[in-house]
Amino acid sequence: MGDDIAVDHRLVAARKSFGDLAWGDAYANLAMADRSGALTSEDLERLAIAAHLHGRPDDAASAWSRAHVEAVRGGEVGRAARCAIWLGMALVQRGEMAQASGWFGRATRLIEEAGYDGVERGYLFVPQALEALPEGDAAPALGIFDRVATIADRFGDPDLMALGRLG
């Protein structure tokens, strides 16, 4: 029972730290709580984000993968797709293009098979737009980034809006 209370305390502290954008504390508390296997898909996603922003890319990749699996099990299409997309983007940053492509494909299949209409569709356009840039003609990339911004505006997602506008 004492271990359960300690895990609950860690999760409460981790969620507060996450909300306060205190990535190091959020990561430490989530990682500790994770050792008991008590994290939900949402908490695993938080762990991935905190690990990523705290400079622990391998831990972030592992947590995004696990969050994706748990979200699929729980029927959380948006979360499952989002975790796959962020993992894919992290892999792109590491130059692991084949693995990234696999995760983007997984997210696309989930969304299409479920007929899901959410902001995650917009995130899937970002890699496509970035791929269009090196071709020498920015017009196709601009069109895709405009679509990203439209989706971001529709769902009120500031992160996607930033990506769309940066593009």
C-alpha positions as CSV (number, residue, x, y, z in Angstrom):
1,M,0.0,0.0,0.0
2,G,2.9,2.4,0.8
3,D,4.2,1.9,-2.7
4,D,0.8,2.8,-4.2
5,I,0.8,6.0,-2.2
6,A,4.3,6.9,-3.3
7,V,3.4,6.3,-7.0
8,D,0.3,8.4,-6.6
9,H,2.4,11.2,-5.0
10,R,4.9,10.9,-7.9
11,L,2.1,11.1,-10.5
12,V,0.5,14.1,-8.9
13,A,3.9,15.8,-8.7
14,A,4.8,14.8,-12.2
15,R,1.5,16.1,-13.7
16,K,2.0,19.4,-11.8
17,S,5.6,19.7,-13.0
18,F,4.4,19.0,-16.6
19,G,1.7,21.6,-16.4
20,D,4.3,24.1,-15.0
21,L,6.6,23.2,-17.9
22,A,9.3,22.0,-15.4
23,W,10.6,19.3,-17.7
24,G,13.4,18.0,-15.5
25,D,11.1,17.5,-12.5
26,A,8.3,16.1,-14.7
27,Y,10.7,13.6,-16.3
28,A,12.2,12.5,-13.0
29,N,8.8,11.9,-11.3
30,L,7.2,10.2,-14.4
31,A,10.2,8.0,-14.8
32,M,10.0,7.0,-11.2
33,A,6.3,6.3,-11.3
34,D,6.8,4.4,-14.6
35,R,8.9,1.8,-12.7
36,S,5.8,0.6,-11.0
37,G,3.9,0.3,-14.4
38,A,1.3,2.7,-13.2
39,L,1.4,5.1,-16.2
40,T,-1.6,5.5,-18.5
41,S,-1.2,6.3,-22.2
42,E,-1.6,10.0,-21.4
43,D,1.1,9.8,-18.7
44,L,3.4,7.8,-21.1
45,E,2.9,10.6,-23.6
46,R,3.8,13.1,-20.9
47,L,6.9,11.1,-20.1
48,A,7.9,11.1,-23.8
49,I,7.4,14.9,-24.1
50,A,9.3,15.6,-20.8
51,A,12.1,13.2,-21.8
52,H,12.4,14.9,-25.3
53,L,12.4,18.4,-23.8
54,H,14.9,17.3,-21.1
55,G,17.4,16.0,-23.7
56,R,16.8,12.3,-23.3
57,P,15.9,11.2,-26.9
58,D,16.1,7.4,-26.4
59,D,13.8,7.6,-23.3
60,A,11.4,9.8,-25.3
61,A,11.3,7.4,-28.2
62,S,10.7,4.5,-25.9
63,A,7.9,6.3,-24.1
64,W,6.2,7.5,-27.3
65,S,6.3,3.9,-28.7
66,R,4.8,2.6,-25.4
67,A,2.2,5.4,-25.3
68,H,1.2,4.6,-28.9
69,V,0.7,0.9,-28.1
70,E,-1.4,1.7,-25.0
71,A,-3.5,4.2,-26.9
72,V,-4.2,1.7,-29.6
73,R,-5.2,-0.8,-27.0
74,G,-7.5,1.8,-25.4
75,G,-9.1,2.9,-28.8
76,E,-7.6,6.3,-28.5
77,V,-7.0,7.0,-32.2
78,G,-5.9,10.6,-31.8
79,R,-3.4,9.9,-29.1
80,A,-2.1,6.8,-30.8
81,A,-1.6,8.7,-34.1
82,R,-0.1,11.7,-32.3
83,C,2.5,9.6,-30.5
84,A,3.4,7.9,-33.7
85,I,3.8,11.3,-35.4
86,W,6.0,12.8,-32.7
87,L,8.1,9.6,-32.6
88,G,8.5,9.9,-36.4
89,M,9.5,13.5,-36.1
90,A,12.0,12.7,-33.5
91,L,13.5,10.0,-35.7
92,V,13.7,12.4,-38.6
93,Q,15.8,14.7,-36.4
94,R,18.1,11.8,-35.7
95,G,18.4,11.0,-39.4
96,E,16.5,7.7,-39.1
97,M,14.3,8.2,-42.1
98,A,13.2,4.7,-42.7
99,Q,11.9,4.2,-39.2
100,A,10.3,7.7,-39.2
101,S,8.5,6.8,-42.4
102,G,7.2,3.6,-40.8
103,W,5.8,5.6,-37.9
104,F,4.2,8.2,-40.2
105,G,2.6,5.3,-42.2
106,R,1.3,3.8,-39.0
107,A,-0.3,7.0,-38.0
108,T,-1.8,7.5,-41.4
109,R,-3.3,4.0,-41.4
110,L,-4.8,4.5,-38.0
111,I,-6.4,7.8,-39.0
112,E,-7.7,6.4,-42.3
113,E,-9.0,3.1,-40.9
114,A,-10.9,4.9,-38.1
115,G,-12.2,7.7,-40.3
116,Y,-10.7,10.0,-37.6
117,D,-11.0,13.7,-38.1
118,G,-8.6,15.5,-35.8
119,V,-5.7,17.8,-35.7
120,E,-3.3,14.9,-36.1
121,R,-4.1,14.9,-39.9
122,G,-2.4,18.3,-40.1
123,Y,0.7,17.0,-38.4
124,L,1.0,14.3,-41.0
125,F,1.3,17.0,-43.7
126,V,4.4,18.6,-42.1
127,P,6.8,15.9,-43.2
128,Q,5.3,16.0,-46.7
129,A,5.9,19.7,-46.9
130,L,9.4,19.4,-45.7
131,E,10.1,16.7,-48.3
132,A,8.8,19.1,-51.0
133,L,11.2,21.9,-50.1
134,P,14.5,20.3,-51.4
135,E,13.0,19.8,-54.8
136,G,13.8,23.4,-55.7
137,D,10.2,24.5,-56.1
138,A,8.7,26.0,-52.9
139,A,5.2,26.4,-54.3
140,P,4.1,22.8,-53.5
141,A,5.5,23.1,-49.9
142,L,3.8,26.4,-49.4
143,G,0.5,24.9,-50.5
144,I,0.9,22.1,-48.0
145,F,1.9,24.5,-45.2
146,D,-1.2,26.5,-46.0
147,R,-3.2,23.4,-45.5
148,V,-1.4,22.7,-42.2
149,A,-2.3,26.2,-41.0
150,T,-5.9,25.8,-42.0
151,I,-6.2,22.6,-40.0
152,A,-4.4,24.1,-37.1
153,D,-6.9,27.0,-37.1
154,R,-9.8,24.7,-37.4
155,F,-8.8,22.7,-34.3
156,G,-7.2,25.7,-32.4
157,D,-3.8,23.9,-32.1
158,P,-1.0,26.4,-31.4
159,D,1.8,24.0,-32.0
160,L,0.5,23.0,-35.5
161,M,-0.2,26.7,-36.3
162,A,3.5,27.5,-35.5
163,L,4.7,24.7,-37.8
164,G,2.3,25.9,-40.5
165,R,3.4,29.5,-40.2
166,L,7.1,28.7,-40.0
167,G,6.7,26.7,-43.2
